[in-house]
Amino acid sequence: MAFKTFKTRREPVKLEELGAQIARRETALGGVDVPRNSGTRRTPSKRALLKAIEDLGGKW
């Protein structure tokens, strides 16, 4: 209970349900192509982390 005085009229949405809704919308649209961040202002430590993830076969 984050707010004792806040009253909402809707039930909270579970994370699994939200994921399913987003997947349905994406499928209905035929896939969504979100542009990636150019990464021109990343710190050296962030670049090293992303390279390590990529070297392990991960997709960041």
The first five atom37 places (N, CA, C, CB, O) and aatype in JSON, in Angstrom:
{
  "aatype": [12, 0, 13, 11, 16, 13, 11, 16, 1, 1, 6, 14, 19, 11, 10, 6, 6, 10, 7, 0, 5, 9, 0, 1, 1, 6, 16, 0, 10, 7, 7, 19, 3, 19, 14, 1, 2, 15, 7, 16, 1, 1, 16, 14, 15, 11, 1, 0, 10, 10, 11, 0, 9, 6, 3, 10, 7, 7, 11, 17],
  "atom_mask": [
    [1, 1, 1, 1, 1],
    [1, 1, 1, 1, 1],
    [1, 1, 1, 1, 1],
    [1, 1, 1, 1, 1],
    [1, 1, 1, 1, 1],
    [1, 1, 1, 1, 1],
    [1, 1, 1, 1, 1],
    [1, 1, 1, 1, 1],
    [1, 1, 1, 1, 1],
    [1, 1, 1, 1, 1],
    [1, 1, 1, 1, 1],
    [1, 1, 1, 1, 1],
    [1, 1, 1, 1, 1],
    [1, 1, 1, 1, 1],
    [1, 1, 1, 1, 1],
    [1, 1, 1, 1, 1],
    [1, 1, 1, 1, 1],
    [1, 1, 1, 1, 1],
    [1, 1, 1, 0, 1],
    [1, 1, 1, 1, 1],
    [1, 1, 1, 1, 1],
    [1, 1, 1, 1, 1],
    [1, 1, 1, 1, 1],
    [1, 1, 1, 1, 1],
    [1, 1, 1, 1, 1],
    [1, 1, 1, 1, 1],
    [1, 1, 1, 1, 1],
    [1, 1, 1, 1, 1],
    [1, 1, 1, 1, 1],
    [1, 1, 1, 0, 1],
    [1, 1, 1, 0, 1],
    [1, 1, 1, 1, 1],
    [1, 1, 1, 1, 1],
    [1, 1, 1, 1, 1],
    [1, 1, 1, 1, 1],
    [1, 1, 1, 1, 1],
    [1, 1, 1, 1, 1],
    [1, 1, 1, 1, 1],
    [1, 1, 1, 0, 1],
    [1, 1, 1, 1, 1],
    [1, 1, 1, 1, 1],
    [1, 1, 1, 1, 1],
    [1, 1, 1, 1, 1],
    [1, 1, 1, 1, 1],
    [1, 1, 1, 1, 1],
    [1, 1, 1, 1, 1],
    [1, 1, 1, 1, 1],
    [1, 1, 1, 1, 1],
    [1, 1, 1, 1, 1],
    [1, 1, 1, 1, 1],
    [1, 1, 1, 1, 1],
    [1, 1, 1, 1, 1],
    [1, 1, 1, 1, 1],
    [1, 1, 1, 1, 1],
    [1, 1, 1, 1, 1],
    [1, 1, 1, 1, 1],
    [1, 1, 1, 0, 1],
    [1, 1, 1, 0, 1],
    [1, 1, 1, 1, 1],
    [1, 1, 1, 1, 1]
  ],
  "atom_positions": [
    [[0.85, -1.17, 0.0], [0.0, 0.0, 0.0], [0.9, 1.24, 0.0], [-0.97, -0.01, 1.22], [1.42, 1.64, 1.04]],
    [[1.06, 1.82, -1.14], [1.96, 2.96, -1.28], [1.3, 4.26, -0.81], [2.4, 3.1, -2.72], [1.93, 5.06, -0.11]],
    [[0.05, 4.47, -1.19], [-0.65, 5.7, -0.83], [-1.9, 5.35, -0.04], [-1.01, 6.53, -2.09], [-2.74, 4.59, -0.51]],
    [[-2.02, 5.9, 1.15], [-3.18, 5.6, 1.98], [-4.4, 6.42, 1.56], [-2.87, 5.86, 3.44], [-5.54, 6.01, 1.81]],
    [[-4.18, 7.57, 0.92], [-5.29, 8.44, 0.55], [-5.69, 8.31, -0.91], [-4.94, 9.87, 0.86], [-6.72, 8.84, -1.32]],
    [[-4.88, 7.62, -1.71], [-5.15, 7.5, -3.14], [-6.15, 6.37, -3.38], [-3.85, 7.25, -3.94], [-5.91, 5.23, -2.99]],
    [[-7.25, 6.69, -4.02], [-8.26, 5.69, -4.35], [-8.38, 5.6, -5.87], [-9.64, 6.04, -3.7], [-8.59, 6.6, -6.54]],
    [[-8.25, 4.39, -6.39], [-8.37, 4.18, -7.83], [-9.64, 3.41, -8.12], [-7.14, 3.44, -8.4], [-10.15, 2.68, -7.27]],
    [[-10.14, 3.58, -9.3], [-11.37, 2.89, -9.7], [-11.08, 1.6, -10.45], [-12.23, 3.79, -10.57], [-11.97, 0.79, -10.68]],
    [[-9.81, 1.4, -10.83], [-9.44, 0.21, -11.58], [-8.64, -0.75, -10.71], [-8.63, 0.59, -12.81], [-7.95, -0.35, -9.77]],
    [[-8.76, -2.02, -11.04], [-7.95, -3.03, -10.38], [-6.53, -2.95, -10.91], [-8.54, -4.45, -10.58], [-6.34, -2.57, -12.07]],
    [[-5.52, -3.28, -10.11], [-4.15, -3.26, -10.6], [-3.94, -4.33, -11.68], [-3.16, -3.47, -9.45], [-4.58, -5.38, -11.65]],
    [[-3.05, -4.04, -12.61], [-2.74, -4.98, -13.7], [-1.5, -5.77, -13.3], [-2.52, -4.23, -15.07], [-0.49, -5.2, -12.91]],
    [[-1.6, -7.09, -13.39], [-0.46, -7.94, -13.07], [0.57, -7.84, -14.19], [-0.9, -9.42, -12.86], [0.22, -7.61, -15.35]],
    [[1.83, -8.02, -13.83], [2.92, -7.88, -14.79], [2.78, -8.88, -15.93], [4.25, -8.06, -14.09], [3.05, -8.54, -17.09]],
    [[2.37, -10.11, -15.63], [2.2, -11.12, -16.68], [1.09, -10.71, -17.65], [1.87, -12.48, -16.05], [1.21, -10.9, -18.86]],
    [[0.02, -10.16, -17.1], [-1.09, -9.71, -17.93], [-0.67, -8.53, -18.81], [-2.29, -9.32, -17.05], [-1.06, -8.47, -19.98]],
    [[0.1, -7.62, -18.26], [0.59, -6.48, -19.04], [1.47, -6.96, -20.19], [1.39, -5.5, -18.14], [1.34, -6.47, -21.31]],
    [[2.35, -7.92, -19.91], [3.2, -8.48, -20.97], [2.38, -9.12, -22.07], [0.0, 0.0, 0.0], [2.7, -8.97, -23.25]],
    [[1.33, -9.83, -21.69], [0.46, -10.47, -22.69], [-0.26, -9.42, -23.53], [-0.57, -11.38, -22.0], [-0.4, -9.58, -24.74]],
    [[-0.72, -8.34, -22.9], [-1.4, -7.26, -23.64], [-0.45, -6.62, -24.64], [-1.94, -6.2, -22.67], [-0.83, -6.37, -25.78]],
    [[0.77, -6.35, -24.21], [1.76, -5.74, -25.1], [2.08, -6.66, -26.26], [3.04, -5.39, -24.32], [2.19, -6.2, -27.39]],
    [[2.22, -7.96, -25.99], [2.5, -8.93, -27.06], [1.35, -8.98, -28.07], [2.74, -10.33, -26.46], [1.59, -9.06, -29.27]],
    [[0.11, -8.94, -27.58], [-1.04, -8.95, -28.49], [-1.06, -7.7, -29.37], [-2.36, -9.04, -27.69], [-1.31, -7.78, -30.57]],
    [[-0.78, -6.55, -28.77], [-0.77, -5.3, -29.55], [0.34, -5.32, -30.6], [-0.58, -4.09, -28.62], [0.14, -4.88, -31.73]],
    [[1.51, -5.82, -30.22], [2.62, -5.9, -31.16], [2.3, -6.83, -32.32], [3.89, -6.36, -30.44], [2.62, -6.53, -33.47]],
    [[1.67, -7.96, -32.01], [1.28, -8.9, -33.06], [0.24, -8.28, -33.99], [0.72, -10.19, -32.44], [0.3, -8.45, -35.2]],
    [[-0.71, -7.56, -33.41], [-1.76, -6.92, -34.22], [-1.17, -5.86, -35.15], [-2.82, -6.28, -33.3], [-1.68, -5.65, -36.25]],
    [[-0.1, -5.22, -34.72], [0.53, -4.19, -35.55], [1.52, -4.77, -36.56], [1.23, -3.18, -34.68], [2.02, -4.05, -37.42]],
    [[1.8, -6.05, -36.46], [2.75, -6.67, -37.37], [4.18, -6.43, -36.97], [0.0, 0.0, 0.0], [5.07, -6.41, -37.82]],
    [[4.42, -6.27, -35.7], [5.78, -6.04, -35.21], [6.07, -4.56, -35.09], [0.0, 0.0, 0.0], [5.63, -3.76, -35.91]],
    [[6.82, -4.2, -34.07], [7.15, -2.81, -33.83], [8.66, -2.67, -33.88], [6.57, -2.32, -32.46], [9.38, -3.39, -33.2]],
    [[9.14, -1.75, -34.68], [10.57, -1.51, -34.8], [10.92, -0.26, -33.99], [10.99, -1.34, -36.29], [10.68, 0.86, -34.43]],
    [[11.48, -0.48, -32.81], [11.84, 0.63, -31.94], [13.28, 1.03, -32.24], [11.67, 0.24, -30.43], [14.17, 0.18, -32.2]],
    [[13.53, 2.3, -32.55], [14.9, 2.71, -32.85], [15.8, 2.58, -31.62], [14.92, 4.16, -33.37], [15.37, 2.88, -30.51]],
    [[17.01, 2.15, -31.83], [17.96, 1.96, -30.75], [18.65, 3.28, -30.42], [18.99, 0.89, -31.11], [18.75, 4.18, -31.26]],
    [[19.12, 3.38, -29.21], [19.9, 4.53, -28.78], [21.24, 4.49, -29.52], [20.11, 4.54, -27.24], [21.84, 3.42, -29.64]],
    [[21.71, 5.62, -30.01], [22.96, 5.65, -30.77], [24.16, 5.3, -29.91], [23.16, 7.01, -31.39], [25.15, 4.8, -30.43]],
    [[24.1, 5.56, -28.61], [25.17, 5.2, -27.7], [26.4, 6.06, -27.79], [0.0, 0.0, 0.0], [27.49, 5.62, -27.42]],
    [[26.27, 7.27, -28.28], [27.44, 8.13, -28.45], [27.93, 8.73, -27.14], [27.11, 9.25, -29.41], [29.06, 9.23, -27.08]],
    [[27.12, 8.68, -26.07], [27.52, 9.31, -24.81], [27.71, 8.28, -23.69], [26.47, 10.34, -24.39], [27.54, 8.61, -22.52]],
    [[28.05, 7.05, -24.03], [28.22, 6.02, -23.02], [29.59, 6.13, -22.35], [28.06, 4.63, -23.65], [30.58, 6.52, -22.97]],
    [[29.61, 5.78, -21.07], [30.86, 5.79, -20.32], [31.68, 4.56, -20.73], [30.6, 5.8, -18.78], [31.13, 3.59, -21.24]],
    [[32.98, 4.6, -20.49], [33.81, 3.44, -20.81], [33.36, 2.17, -20.08], [35.26, 3.73, -20.46], [33.42, 1.08, -20.65]],
    [[32.91, 2.3, -18.84], [32.47, 1.13, -18.1], [31.19, 0.54, -18.71], [32.24, 1.48, -16.61], [31.02, -0.68, -18.75]],
    [[30.31, 1.39, -19.18], [29.09, 0.92, -19.82], [29.42, 0.23, -21.15], [28.12, 2.09, -20.05], [28.84, -0.8, -21.47]],
    [[30.34, 0.81, -21.9], [30.77, 0.18, -23.16], [31.36, -1.2, -22.9], [31.78, 1.07, -23.89], [31.1, -2.14, -23.65]],
    [[32.18, -1.32, -21.85], [32.79, -2.6, -21.5], [31.73, -3.62, -21.09], [33.82, -2.42, -20.37], [31.81, -4.79, -21.47]],
    [[30.75, -3.18, -20.33], [29.67, -4.07, -19.91], [28.88, -4.57, -21.12], [28.73, -3.35, -18.93], [28.61, -5.77, -21.22]],
    [[28.51, -3.68, -22.02], [27.74, -4.08, -23.19], [28.54, -4.99, -24.11], [27.28, -2.84, -23.96], [27.99, -5.91, -24.72]],
    [[29.86, -4.76, -24.21], [30.7, -5.63, -25.02], [30.78, -7.01, -24.4], [32.11, -5.03, -25.17], [30.73, -8.02, -25.12]],
    [[30.89, -7.09, -23.08], [30.94, -8.38, -22.4], [29.64, -9.15, -22.6], [31.22, -8.19, -20.89], [29.66, -10.36, -22.81]],
    [[28.52, -8.46, -22.52], [27.22, -9.11, -22.76], [27.15, -9.63, -24.18], [26.06, -8.13, -22.49], [26.7, -10.75, -24.41]],
    [[27.59, -8.82, -25.14], [27.57, -9.21, -26.54], [28.5, -10.41, -26.79], [27.98, -8.02, -27.44], [28.16, -11.31, -27.55]],
    [[29.68, -10.41, -26.15], [30.64, -11.51, -26.32], [30.08, -12.83, -25.8], [31.95, -11.19, -25.6], [30.43, -13.9, -26.3]],
    [[29.21, -12.76, -24.8], [28.59, -13.96, -24.25], [27.37, -14.4, -25.06], [28.18, -13.74, -22.81], [26.74, -15.41, -24.74]],
    [[27.05, -13.66, -26.1], [25.92, -14.01, -26.96], [24.61, -13.35, -26.54], [0.0, 0.0, 0.0], [23.55, -13.69, -27.07]],
    [[24.69, -12.44, -25.62], [23.48, -11.75, -25.15], [23.11, -10.6, -26.06], [0.0, 0.0, 0.0], [23.94, -10.03, -26.77]],
    [[21.84, -10.27, -26.02], [21.34, -9.14, -26.8], [20.9, -8.06, -25.83], [20.17, -9.57, -27.76], [19.95, -8.25, -25.07]],
    [[21.55, -6.96, -25.86], [21.19, -5.87, -24.96], [20.35, -4.91, -25.73], [22.42, -5.18, -24.36], [19.91, -3.89, -25.18]]
  ]
}
